[in-house]
């Protein structure tokens, strides 16, 4: 399937979720279902849900809440009429005692009646605005995953949850960087304006060419690296909290909702 055909086939959240459910898509979701909000997911036992909710409300830049499920309910009707969180994400990451243990394409065998699902905003949601403004998004152009990095920016703790912020990075020409900052600021539910630009070392990134998650960046001479708070941050918080079990999306592999992400 070529890129144009992929974009046409997965032009809505419902279409992409159906493909995930049928086992037909297990790749990153950047650039797909343009104009629909994408979401990071965190699934925790009910006993930890209140602490994690407080963590999100104290850290709205990396963890803007789009939706929260009822305990044991795999649906999220406020985000999409047919969502089944057990099957509708391309790839899942299972943590046990705070460490990544498994990568799965569905959660049917693991699902429990005390699981609570959190869906958090994603920077992929503002990429449509950048593309419509003719601002090149390099990882989309290269059919790659966005680069993501752990930083020295600490999040505010809540209960056992805490740890460093993770950021996603997109390189731009200086003029395009300004436009990207302005456009992203209109979507606070997708992390809003960036948290840093320029020198990666200033936020604790030792080597910008070697991200902690995603693919290596395509940086051109004269580019300005721009860093947004990232919904992978809660995975750092899970490592910090070390719950017996927690489930997230695999970085870059989002739940695509039916909520619109249009600006204006």
N, C-alpha and C positions, 0 to 999 in steps of 0.2 A: 504494500500500500504506500503510495507516495504521500508527501506532506500535504498537498492540496486535498487529496482524497480523504486523508485523516481528519483535517480540519472540517471538511464538509460533513463527514459521517458523524463526528462528535461535536455538533454545533450547539447542543443543549446539554444541561446537566443530566436530564433524564436519559438521553441517549448514551452518555458516557457511563452512567451508573448501570444501565442495562448491560452494556458490554462487559463491565467488571463482574457483574453478577453471573453472566454466562461464561466467564473465564476467557474472554476475548481481548482483554486489555489489562496489562500488569506493568505498565510503564509510567514515567512521570506525566503529570497533567498540565504543565506549563504550556500556554498557548492554545489549549483546547477549550471548547465551550465558551468562547469569548463573549464577555458581557454578563457572565454568571459568576456569582461569588463562590470561591473555593474555600475549603476549610481544613485546618489541621484537626486531628482528633486525639483525644485522650480518654481512655476508658479505665475506670477505677472501681474497686469495691465501694459500696455505699458508705462504709465506715470512714473512708477517706475523702468523700465527696465534699463535705462542708469545708474542710481545710483547703482543698484544691480550689474551690469556688472563691474563698478569701484570697488565695494566692493570685488568681486571675484578676480580681477586682483591685488588688494592690499593684498589679503590674499590667495595666491596660495596653501599653505599647506592644509588648511581645505576646500578650494573651487576651486580645479583644474577644469577648464572648459573643458568638452568633446564636448558639442554642445549647440547651441542656435537656437530656432525656429524663423520663421517669425511671426509677430503678427497675432493671430487668427488661425494659421495653426497648427493642432494637429500632423502633421507628423514631423519626424526628419530624412530626407533621408541620411544624412551623418553617422548616427548611425545604421540604419537598414531600408531596403527598405519598410517594411510594418508596421512600428511603428505608432500606434495611441495612443498618450499620454493620451487620455481620458479613455482608457480601459486596457492598457497593463502593469500597475503596480498592484501588489497584493492588496495593501491597500493605501489609500490616507488620509492625514490629512488636514482639512480645517481650516484656521485661519481667525477669524473676529476681526478686531481692535487689532490684535496682540495676541489674545488668541485662543487656540485650541477650535473649536466649533463642529466639526463633523468628524467622521471617515467613509469613503465611499470606495466602491469597484469599482466605475466608476464615471466619471465626466460628463456624457452626459447631465444631467439636469442643471449643473452649467456652462457649457462652454460658453465663451464670445469671440467676435471677436477681442477684444483688448488684450487677454492673450498672454504673451510671456513665453515660457518654457526654462528653463536653466537645463542642465544635467551636473552634477558634478561628478568627479571621486570618487570611493568608495574603501575602504580597502578590501572588499570582493574579489576584482579583483586580489590581490596578494596572496590570500589564496591557489590558485591552485599550485603556486610555492612552498609553504610550504608543502603542502600535497605530491607533487611529490618528495620533498627532505626528505620525511618520518619524518617531524616535526609534532607532534601531535597538532591539533587545537581543543582545548577542547570543545568549544561550538558546533562545527560541530559534534564531536564524541558523544555529548549528545543530538543532535537534538534540540539545543536551540539557542536563539538569542544572539549576541555578547553583552557584557556589555558596556555601554556608560555613560560618566560622564561629567557634567559641571565642568569647571576648573576656576582658577583665572588668566589664561592667556587671556589678552584682545586682540581682533582683532583690526585691523586698520579701522577706520570709513570711510564711504563714504556716503555723504548725510545723510539720516536718519538711515542707517544701521550701526550696531556696536554690541558691547557686547562680552561676553566671548566665548572662544573656547570650543567646545565639543571634547572629545577624546574617542576612542574605546580602549579597553584593552584586551590583550591576555597574559596569564601567561605561562612561559616556564621554563625549566631547564636553568641554566646559559649557557651551551653549545648551546642549541637550540635557546636561545635568541640572541646570537651573529649571528647565521646563519639566523635567521628571519630578523634581522636588515639589514644584507647584501643583502638578496634577495629582501626585500621590497624597498630598495634604488634604484633598477633598474626600478621601476615603479612610477615615479613622478606623473603621471596622476592618480595614485591610492593612493595619499598622500605621497608616497615616504618613506624615513626613518622616524622612530618614533620621537616624540617631547620630550619624557621623558621616563625614566625607573627607577624602584626602588620605592622610598618612595612616595606614592600617596599624602600624606599630603603636600608635597613640591609644588604641583600644585593645592592645594585647595580642594582636595577630602577628606572629613572627614571620610568616611566609605567605603572602597573599596568593601565590601560585599553587599552594597546597591546602585546599579547604578541608575542613573536618567532615563535611557532608557535601554531597553533590559532586559536580564535575569541575575540573580546573577552568579558570576564567580565560576569556579571550580579550586581553588588554592590549590596546594599541598605544603607540607613542602619543603623548599629550592627553591621554584619557584621565578623567577624574573618577576614582572609585567611590561609589555612593553606597552606604550601608543602611539597610532597614532592619528594625527589630523583626525577629523571625519566630514563627510558631513552633519551631523545633526547640525553643527555649524550655518548654515544659518537659522535654525529654531529659534535659540537664537537671530539672527539679525532681524528676523521678529517680535519677541516679542519687540525688542528695537524700531523698526520703526513704529509698530502699523498701518500697512496699513488696509484699510477697508476690503480687502479680499486678501488672499494669500493661495496657495495650495502647499503642499509638499507630499512626500511619508511618510507613517508611518515608524518610525525608524526600519531599518532592512529589509524593504520590497521594494526592488530596481527595477528600470527598468534595464533589462538585454539586452544589445545591441548585435550587430553582430561584434563589434570590438574585435580583439584578445587581450589577456592579457598575452601572452607567453613571457618568458624571454629567451633570447639567440636565 
